[in-house]
């Protein structure tokens, strides 16, 4: 299975994301929305072809370490199409960008350390290139969408005001399977819950 670890935003965030996507009704033919209940923030990609035996072993090992993993904060900073360094043709993901914070970065580091320590052959236990582009995917441009469509979506997104949410404290993460459909779009299936029980001010 294609396996990763992720955290899921709280209901008030999901309600906001649902309302945000409704603003793009005129561009519906050019966008494929992520189902609201599948919106997530990836913590660690584990591997593209992980066996069931490896998954079960990882779950067992992660549950033993629940006191190590600390709760995290999520705080939306903006809604954007694509990343800052991408050109207009590369901008394909409509996303909620998240403010950087040490609690999430520490969770990424701690999960990576466990995978590295276990060194299982069908997992990615080496350190992946760190990215500051933490985000939750809201929608993707379809292959048929043009540069003109991208520009229109960017124009629609400008000026979006983010509600004054308090940072959400998240105390659980999940092993998630990514299933690639015939059109190459993913669907996500929660497999196992890991509590974030570590004690730390967040």
GIQUISUL-V797949 format. One record per helix or strand. SS is the DSSP state (a for helix, b for strand). FROM is the first residue (numbers start at 1). TO is the last residue. If there is no record, write none. Layout:
ss=SS from=FROM to=TO
ss=SS from=FROM to=TO
This chain:
ss=b from=2 to=7
ss=a from=11 to=22
ss=a from=25 to=30
ss=b from=31 to=33
ss=a from=36 to=38
ss=b from=41 to=47
ss=a from=52 to=64
ss=b from=70 to=70
ss=b from=72 to=74
ss=b from=76 to=81
ss=b from=93 to=98
ss=a from=102 to=118
ss=b from=135 to=141
ss=a from=147 to=157
ss=b from=168 to=170
ss=b from=172 to=180
ss=b from=186 to=195
ss=b from=198 to=198
